[in-house]
Amino acid sequence: MSSITQVQSLDWGTTPQGEAVHLFTLRNDHVEASITTYGARLTSVRTRDRNGTLSEITLGADELAPYLTGKGYLGATIGRVGNRIAKGGFTLDGTDYQIPLNNGPNALHGGPIGFDQKVWAAKEIPDGVEMSYVSPDGEMGFPGTLHVTVRYTLMDNSLRLDYEATTDRPTVVSLTNHAYWNLTGEIGDLSHHLLKLNAESFTPVDDTLITTGELRAVAGTPHDFRVAKEIGLEWNNDDQQLQLAGGYDHNWVLVGWDDPLHLAAEVTDPGSGRTMHVFTTEPGVQFYSGNFLDGSFQGRGGVSFKKRSGFCLETQHFPNSPNQPAFPSTRLEPNTTLRSTTIHSFSVS
């Protein structure tokens, strides 16, 4: 029998520009999740451990102010294009487009003012909330007026994210969510989490963390998570790719990614017994081990989120896809609808 999802909303402050921000909390017998209209972001996910204790498993804050700093993208919807674009530029139908740089020589997560810093419209839907945003033609340099929706719903022990986007001109789009997870329930040491990635290859990067275009086999590398292993087992390895990123910050090429919905990742915290399975319609997943968290984000209870206090599993198209014709395309045409789904399913053992 399905668990009934309750949805509650409250006022959550205003931006410096005077825009009202709201927070929606979804709750059933298994999972609680909170989503704010500021960045259509996930601020909290609470699940039960093997003893039945309901605890926080994401990095976030209980008030708006820390998110206004723009630090870390915690829990945010990322767009128009998640991850990095080399030198912030790409060519579409013979026209060059330039995104403002915000990550060294590159553009990251849609540029300096991406979807994570926008106030989205929201409405309650069955079992959840729908967030919507209209990105005008030319915003952050991207062509076309883009209409985007993200639906967050709870179904039994799963949190589901459904994305849709339409455009009035050819453009590029890759949407994702940037939640940081820590299944200990107390933002404790995550190095012993056991991670399995459904991937036989990954996309290596250059010294500015831009994909080279190569699909490299994970076999014989620290990027081999085909069999579950501790996240921290090799993150300090002298492997060149890990040295470039200060740990894991790479995209894995998912097995069966052209199937409608496929397994991306499985992660377990042996201490609490929590397991999270991630299913997606996307071709890749960026596993990021929180290497650039620096303590500047003040989270719940005044806790500073330091290096490797949380990890990300960002389901996505491959980084720098607009400049890599051999990668799955991020191009979106008028009169078509981009649809993408990611499901986080929680269990205990």
Residue, then its C-alpha position, 0 to 999 in steps of 0.5 A: m500500500s502506497s504511503i500518502t505524501q503530505v505537502q506543506s508550504l511556508d514563506w521563507g524570506t526574500t531576496p535582496q531584490g525583494e523577491a518572495v521565497h517559499l519552502f515546500t516540505l514533502r513528507n510520507d512515512h519513509v522520506e521527508a524532503s524540503i525544496t525552496t523556490y530559490g534555485a528550485r533547490l533541495t534543502s533537506v532530505r531525511t530518511r530512516d536508518r536501520n534503527g528507524t531514526l529519521s535523520e538528515i542525509t543532505l548538506g543544507a541550511d534551515e534558512l535562506a541567507p546562506y544560499l544567497t552567498g552563491k556558495g557551492y550550489l547546494g541542492a540547486t537545479i543547475g542550468r542551462v547547461g550543467n558542468r563545464i563549457a570550455k572557455g565558455g563558448f560554443t557554436l550553434d548553426g554557425t553562430d558563436y555564443q559566449i557564456p561569462l566565465n566563472n571557473g577559471p578559463n571556463a563557464l560552470h553550471g550555466g555561468p555566474i548567474g545560473f538557474d541556482q540563483k533564480v526565484w522559481a514559480a511553484k505550485e503544489i501537485p499530487d505527491g509533490v511540488e512543481m517549480s517553473y522558470v522562464s529563461p529569456d533569450g540571451e540570458m547568460g549568453f544562451p540563445g532562445t527563450l527557455h521554459v523549464t519545469v522541475r517536479y519533485t515528488l515522493m512515492d513511498n521510499s523514493l524521491r523523483l525529479d522530473y525535468e521538462a524544457t522547451t525553447d523557441r530557438p535552437t539552444v543547448v540544455s543539460l539540467t541536473n541537481h547538485a545535492y550533496w549527500n552524506l548518508t551517515g545522518e550526522i554529516g559524519d565521515l563519508s570516506h567509508h561509504l560504499l559506492k558502485l557506479n554502473a559504468e565501464s568508462f569515464t570522461p577524463v579531463d585536462d588541467t582546467l577540468i574540461t573533458t578531452g573527448e576521450l571515453r576511457a575504460v575504468a578498468g585498472t584505474p581508481h575510477d573503477f566502481r563497477v564493484a562497490k568500494e569505499i569512496g575514500l579508498e583511492w581519492n588521494n591516489d597519485d593518479q593524474q586525473l585525481q590530482l587534477a581535480g583534488g579527488y573525484d570530480h568526473n563524469w562516468v558513462l553509464v551502461g545502457w544509458d539509451d534505455p528509458l530509465h537505468l541504474a546510475a549508482e548505488v551507495t551505502d553507509p555501513g554505519s547507519g545501514r542506509t542505501m541510496h539507488v540512483f536511477t536516471t534517463e541521462p547518459g552520464v553521472q558526475f561523481y564529485s567528492g566535495n573537494f572544493l567545499d571550503g567551510s564557507f557555507q554555514g549549514r544547519g546548526g552553524v556547521s561549516f561544510k568542509k572539504r569532503s563533507g558531502f558527495c554529489l551524484e549529478t545525473q547529466h549529459f557529458p561535460n562540454s557536450p556543446n563542443q564535443p560532437a561525438f558526445p550525446s547531444t545537448r541540442l534542443e529544437p523548437n517544437t520539441t520537449l526535453r524530458s529527463t527523470t532522476i529517482h533517488s530510492f532509499s532503503v536500509s539493511 
